[in-house]
Amino acid sequence: MITPRLKAVINNVKHKKIADIGTDHAYIPIFLTEKNLADRVIATDINEGPLNIARDNIRRKGLENKIETRLGGGLSVLRAGEADDIIIAGMGGILISGIIENDIDTAKRSRLVLQPMNAQYELRKYLMSHGFKITKEDLAVEGFKVYNIITAERGEMQPFETDFEYQIPKYLAEHKYFKDLCRKKRREFTKVIKGLENSSGDHTEKLEKYRYWKGELDKYEG
Ligand SMILES: C[S@@+](CC[C@H](N)C(=O)[O-])C[C@H]1O[C@@H](n2cnc3c(N)ncnc32)[C@H](O)[C@@H]1O
């Protein structure tokens, strides 16, 4: 089933030789090949269960000649240069950073289409300090949920001017879902601040950071 989140990931794919890491049901590879948006997709997963579901779905659609499945963790199942676009979607930002870090040479040979479910701040920081430039960001909305799609490739990028920009980069201000993103971040910052204020222990540093982000968001939204 192609949801707005998955559709936005697909819209940001550029090449025809793709790898989909953590494919789960193989919805992305099936859509890409059925619509002739990709010639060949390598669909991978670290777990046998999801990969078996992917295999069944691919077989049912008769797409075995276009989609190859591989069992294994991260980019270890790819040879460098085998895919022009590598998709890593539906996982946490820290996990995505780890997957890239474990096989950084392979990651740097391809364009990356990343869809972190959280820790976008950490993922942006990781990419920009490890020889990647963010070439584009997109947003998708499903009800109250807002999803980021980060496209990156090997290259240099000036660090953002403020720490807050790693939370909400300025270039997203033109996006049609920018206000939805700000609302989501406001909910997130408020929830964390309330939680920290109501819990015992010394959370001064974290609290200060979240209050700073929330203050910057106030300025951003005017
Ligand atoms: C929540 S699903 C996301 C599925 C799909 N990519 C999407 O965006 O809807 C995450 C999938 O990633 C797989 N996964 C988790 N860690 C992985 C890793 N290190 N390498 C490959 N697959 C992984 C899980 O087994 C699971 O099938």
The ligand as an SDF file (V2000), in Angstrom:
LIG
                    3D

 27 29  0  0  0  0  0  0  0  0999 V2000
    9.4990   -0.1190    9.9840 C   0  0  0  0  0  0  0  0  0  0  0  0
   10.1080   -1.0760    8.6720 S   0  0  0  0  0  0  0  0  0  0  0  0
   10.1760    0.0820    7.3480 C   0  0  0  0  0  0  0  0  0  0  0  0
    9.8130   -0.5770    6.0630 C   0  0  0  0  0  0  0  0  0  0  0  0
    9.8790    0.3190    4.8340 C   0  0  0  0  0  0  0  0  0  0  0  0
   11.2510    0.6680    4.5170 N   0  0  0  0  0  0  0  0  0  0  0  0
    9.0610    1.5540    5.0300 C   0  0  0  0  0  0  0  0  0  0  0  0
    9.5990    2.6590    4.9920 O   0  0  0  0  0  0  0  0  0  0  0  0
    7.8420    1.4200    5.2190 O   0  0  0  0  0  0  0  0  0  0  0  0
   11.7940   -1.2890    9.0620 C   0  0  0  0  0  0  0  0  0  0  0  0
   12.4070   -2.5150    8.3730 C   0  0  0  0  0  0  0  0  0  0  0  0
   13.8070   -2.3970    8.4200 O   0  0  0  0  0  0  0  0  0  0  0  0
   14.3770   -3.6410    8.7640 C   0  0  0  0  0  0  0  0  0  0  0  0
   15.6820   -3.3390    9.3570 N   0  0  0  0  0  0  0  0  0  0  0  0
   15.9540   -2.8750   10.6010 C   0  0  0  0  0  0  0  0  0  0  0  0
   17.2660   -2.7040   10.7570 N   0  0  0  0  0  0  0  0  0  0  0  0
   17.8530   -3.0380    9.5730 C   0  0  0  0  0  0  0  0  0  0  0  0
   19.1890   -3.0670    9.0990 C   0  0  0  0  0  0  0  0  0  0  0  0
   20.2140   -2.7170    9.8740 N   0  0  0  0  0  0  0  0  0  0  0  0
   19.4060   -3.4790    7.8320 N   0  0  0  0  0  0  0  0  0  0  0  0
   18.3930   -3.8420    7.0320 C   0  0  0  0  0  0  0  0  0  0  0  0
   17.1090   -3.8560    7.4290 N   0  0  0  0  0  0  0  0  0  0  0  0
   16.8480   -3.4440    8.6830 C   0  0  0  0  0  0  0  0  0  0  0  0
   13.3560   -4.2800    9.6770 C   0  0  0  0  0  0  0  0  0  0  0  0
   13.4870   -5.6900    9.6810 O   0  0  0  0  0  0  0  0  0  0  0  0
   12.0340   -3.8150    9.0380 C   0  0  0  0  0  0  0  0  0  0  0  0
   11.5620   -4.7340    8.0880 O   0  0  0  0  0  0  0  0  0  0  0  0
  1  2  1  0
  2  3  1  0
  2 10  1  0
  3  4  1  0
  4  5  1  0
  5  6  1  0
  5  7  1  0
  7  8  2  0
  7  9  1  0
 10 11  1  0
 11 12  1  0
 11 26  1  0
 12 13  1  0
 13 14  1  0
 13 24  1  0
 14 15  1  0
 14 23  1  0
 15 16  2  0
 16 17  1  0
 17 18  1  0
 17 23  2  0
 18 19  1  0
 18 20  2  0
 20 21  1  0
 21 22  2  0
 22 23  1  0
 24 25  1  0
 24 26  1  0
 26 27  1  0
M  CHG  2   2   1   9  -1
M  END
$$$$
